[in-house]
Amino acid sequence: MLKLKAPAKINLFLETTRRRPDGYHDLATLFARTGVCDLLSFRRTGTPGIKLAVKGGPKELGRQADNIIHKAAVKFFEAFGLAPAVEIKLEKNIPVGAGLGGGSSDAATALLGLAKLYRVGPAGRPRLMKIAAAVGSDVPFFMLEATAAEGRGRGERLKAFRLKGRLPYVVLVYPGAPVLTREVYGNLKLGTPAEIKSRVKDFSRLCRLLKAGRFGPKDAGLLFNRLEDPVLPRHKAVRLAKARLVKLGADAVMMSGSGATVFALAWERAAAARLARAAGRIRGYRVFLTKFW
């Protein structure tokens, strides 16, 4: 049996640069993987078909036709002309609808696991990446198996890089209620051209600092998420989670992706542990203390 971890991500930066004719938005975003993971296991069987078993998470994940892992697996077997006979098990730990990319990570890990199980070599990599982009905008990032990447376009045009230097601890706080991505983008208003230009400069500077190992608490002001604009006024739970982490004295606090998770950065382990303990005492919150992975 093959077992693989599917990590959660946070967005250290996310600006929407334009609305595309296809209804999506072009982004300038910075993905970073964390140590919070789902676990997928794979086993070839003698029975034709794709069997998916899910442990944890909402009941809806168990509906195979709606599960992104099952969709990715179907596309994998179609693309490579293989007859499916596989069992996939998912142990769900990453909250759903949390802005942590759990579903996208699961889909990418499914593609990577099936490629190993069915011995798809390097020549099949372009097809795998094409499947990933078709399944979801964030899926290609997790295919890279890289700690961080700059994302452009819908997030599928990627430049991977390694985070250097003394990195902060990450406290993830999921306030207990999901936020629908479609709703967020439906209420989004783009920044002015001048605002977008200024933010993109911040984005480039943030990436340079992280690549050079010079990112520290003094640079926390470079972190940005345009999607906070439509989310915070409409979702009290997310707004309160962010306000509480700010009040607790985190070095940086921001919503990840389209929410609902808010993350805090702390360069000292003791400070990060204090934040996690304090947030963990709030009813309904799911709290994770982790690092970049």
C-alpha positions in Angstrom: 0.0 0.0 0.0 1.2 3.5 -0.9 0.7 6.3 1.6 1.2 10.0 0.8 0.6 13.2 2.8 -1.5 16.0 1.3 -0.4 19.3 2.9 -2.5 22.4 3.5 -1.4 25.8 2.0 -1.7 29.4 3.0 -1.5 32.4 0.7 1.1 34.9 2.0 -0.1 37.3 -0.7 -3.1 37.4 -2.9 -4.0 40.3 -5.3 -6.6 40.1 -8.0 -5.2 41.9 -11.0 -8.1 41.7 -13.5 -11.4 39.9 -14.2 -11.0 37.5 -17.1 -13.5 37.0 -20.0 -14.0 33.4 -18.8 -15.3 34.6 -15.4 -12.2 33.8 -13.4 -9.7 36.3 -12.1 -6.0 36.8 -12.8 -4.0 36.7 -9.6 -0.7 37.5 -8.2 -0.4 35.1 -5.3 2.2 33.5 -3.1 1.5 29.9 -2.1 3.3 28.2 0.9 2.8 24.7 2.1 2.3 23.9 5.8 2.8 20.9 7.9 -1.0 20.3 8.4 -1.9 17.4 6.2 -4.5 14.9 5.0 -3.4 11.4 4.4 -4.1 9.4 1.3 -3.4 5.7 0.8 -3.6 3.7 -2.5 -4.0 0.0 -3.2 -4.4 -1.8 -6.5 -7.3 -4.3 -6.4 -8.6 -7.1 -8.5 -12.0 -5.4 -8.8 -12.5 -2.9 -11.7 -13.3 0.6 -10.8 -12.3 3.4 -8.4 -13.3 2.9 -4.8 -12.9 5.9 -2.5 -13.3 5.6 1.3 -13.2 8.8 3.4 -12.6 9.0 7.2 -13.3 12.4 8.8 -14.7 15.6 7.3 -18.3 16.2 6.3 -20.5 13.4 4.9 -20.6 15.0 1.5 -16.9 14.0 1.0 -18.1 10.4 0.9 -20.1 10.9 -2.3 -17.7 9.7 -4.9 -19.2 11.5 -7.9 -18.8 14.9 -6.1 -15.4 14.2 -4.5 -12.4 16.0 -6.2 -10.2 13.0 -5.6 -12.6 10.7 -7.5 -12.8 13.3 -10.3 -9.0 13.6 -10.6 -8.7 9.8 -10.6 -11.3 9.4 -13.4 -9.3 12.0 -15.5 -6.0 10.2 -14.8 -7.3 6.8 -16.1 -8.9 8.5 -19.1 -5.7 10.5 -20.0 -3.4 7.5 -19.8 -5.8 4.9 -21.3 -5.6 2.7 -18.2 -8.3 0.4 -16.8 -9.0 1.5 -13.2 -8.8 -1.1 -10.4 -7.8 0.9 -7.3 -8.9 1.7 -3.8 -8.1 5.1 -2.4 -8.5 6.0 1.3 -8.6 9.6 2.6 -8.0 10.5 6.2 -9.3 14.1 6.3 -7.7 16.5 8.7 -7.7 19.8 6.9 -11.0 21.7 7.4 -13.3 21.9 4.3 -14.1 25.4 2.9 -11.2 26.9 4.9 -9.0 28.6 2.3 -6.3 26.0 3.0 -6.5 24.2 -0.4 -7.3 20.8 1.2 -9.4 19.6 -1.7 -6.8 20.8 -4.3 -4.0 19.1 -2.3 -6.0 15.9 -2.1 -6.6 15.9 -5.9 -2.9 16.6 -6.6 -1.8 13.9 -4.2 -4.2 11.5 -5.8 -2.7 12.2 -9.2 0.9 11.8 -7.8 -0.1 8.6 -6.0 -1.8 7.0 -9.0 1.2 8.0 -11.2 3.5 6.1 -8.8 1.1 3.2 -8.4 0.7 2.7 -12.2 4.4 3.6 -12.9 3.8 6.7 -15.0 7.3 8.0 -15.7 8.6 11.6 -16.3 7.2 11.5 -19.8 3.7 11.6 -18.4 4.4 14.7 -16.3 2.9 17.2 -18.9 -0.3 15.2 -19.0 -0.5 15.1 -15.2 -0.1 18.9 -15.0 -2.8 19.4 -17.7 -5.2 17.2 -15.6 -4.3 19.1 -12.5 -5.1 22.5 -14.1 -8.4 21.1 -15.4 -9.4 19.8 -11.9 -8.8 23.1 -10.1 -6.9 26.3 -10.1 -4.8 25.5 -7.0 -4.1 21.9 -7.9 -1.0 22.6 -10.0 0.8 24.2 -7.0 0.5 21.0 -5.0 1.8 19.0 -8.0 5.1 20.8 -7.6 5.8 19.3 -4.2 7.6 22.6 -3.5 7.5 24.7 -0.2 6.4 27.9 -2.0 5.6 29.2 -5.4 4.6 32.5 -7.1 1.3 32.0 -8.8 -0.1 34.0 -11.8 -3.0 33.6 -14.1 -5.7 31.7 -12.2 -2.9 30.5 -10.0 -1.8 27.8 -12.4 1.3 29.6 -13.9 3.8 28.9 -11.2 7.4 29.6 -10.3 8.5 27.4 -7.4 11.2 28.4 -4.9 12.6 27.4 -1.5 11.9 29.5 1.5 15.2 30.5 3.1 16.3 31.9 6.4 14.7 31.8 9.8 11.1 31.2 9.1 8.1 31.9 11.5 5.8 29.4 13.1 2.3 29.3 11.7 -0.9 29.2 13.7 -3.9 28.3 11.7 -7.3 29.2 13.1 -10.5 27.8 11.4 -13.4 29.6 13.1 -15.8 26.7 12.5 -17.9 27.9 9.5 -16.8 27.6 5.9 -16.8 30.4 3.3 -17.9 29.7 -0.2 -15.3 30.7 -2.8 -18.0 31.5 -5.4 -19.7 34.0 -3.0 -16.4 35.7 -2.3 -15.5 36.3 -5.9 -19.1 37.3 -6.6 -18.7 40.2 -4.1 -15.2 41.1 -5.0 -14.4 44.6 -6.2 -11.0 45.1 -7.9 -8.6 47.7 -6.6 -7.8 50.7 -8.7 -5.0 50.4 -11.3 -2.7 52.4 -9.0 -3.5 50.2 -6.0 -2.9 47.0 -8.0 0.4 48.3 -9.3 1.5 49.2 -5.8 0.5 45.8 -4.4 2.2 43.9 -7.2 5.4 45.7 -6.3 5.0 44.6 -2.7 4.4 41.0 -4.0 7.7 41.1 -5.9 9.6 42.5 -2.8 8.1 39.8 -0.6 9.2 37.0 -2.9 12.7 38.5 -3.1 13.0 38.7 0.7 11.8 35.1 1.1 14.2 33.8 -1.5 17.1 35.6 0.0 16.2 34.5 3.6 15.7 38.1 4.8 12.0 38.0 5.6 11.3 39.0 9.2 8.6 40.5 11.5 9.4 44.0 10.2 8.2 42.9 6.7 4.8 41.7 7.8 3.2 44.7 6.2 4.0 43.2 2.8 1.5 40.4 3.4 -1.8 41.1 1.7 -5.1 39.4 0.7 -7.5 41.3 -1.5 -10.2 38.7 -0.7 -10.5 40.0 2.9 -12.4 42.9 1.4 -15.5 40.9 0.5 -15.2 38.3 3.3 -14.6 40.2 6.6 -17.6 42.5 6.4 -19.9 39.6 5.7 -18.5 36.8 7.9 -18.4 37.7 11.5 -16.6 34.5 12.6 -13.7 35.3 10.3 -13.5 38.9 11.3 -13.5 38.0 15.0 -10.8 35.3 14.5 -8.5 37.9 12.9 -9.2 40.5 15.5 -8.5 38.1 18.3 -5.2 37.0 16.8 -4.2 40.6 16.3 -5.1 41.4 19.9 -3.1 38.4 21.1 0.0 40.1 19.6 0.9 37.9 16.6 3.7 39.2 14.4 1.4 39.0 11.4 -2.2 38.0 10.9 -4.1 37.5 7.7 -6.9 35.4 6.1 -5.8 32.6 3.8 -7.2 32.3 0.3 -10.9 32.9 0.2 -11.3 32.1 3.9 -12.5 31.0 6.4 -9.1 30.2 8.0 -7.0 33.0 9.5 -3.3 32.5 10.1 -0.9 34.1 12.5 2.9 34.2 12.1 5.2 34.2 15.1 9.0 33.9 14.9 9.3 32.7 18.5 8.1 29.2 19.4 6.8 30.3 22.8 4.8 33.1 21.3 3.3 30.8 18.7 2.4 28.2 21.3 0.8 31.0 23.4 -1.3 32.1 20.4 -2.4 28.5 19.7 -3.4 27.9 23.3 -5.4 31.1 23.6 -7.2 30.5 20.3 -7.8 26.9 21.2 -9.8 27.9 24.2 -12.4 29.6 22.0 -15.4 27.4 21.4 -15.8 26.1 17.9 -12.3 27.0 16.7 -10.0 24.4 15.2 -6.4 25.4 15.8 -3.2 24.1 14.3 0.4 25.0 15.3 2.7 24.2 12.5 5.6 25.3 10.3 6.2 25.7 6.6 6.8 22.3 4.9 
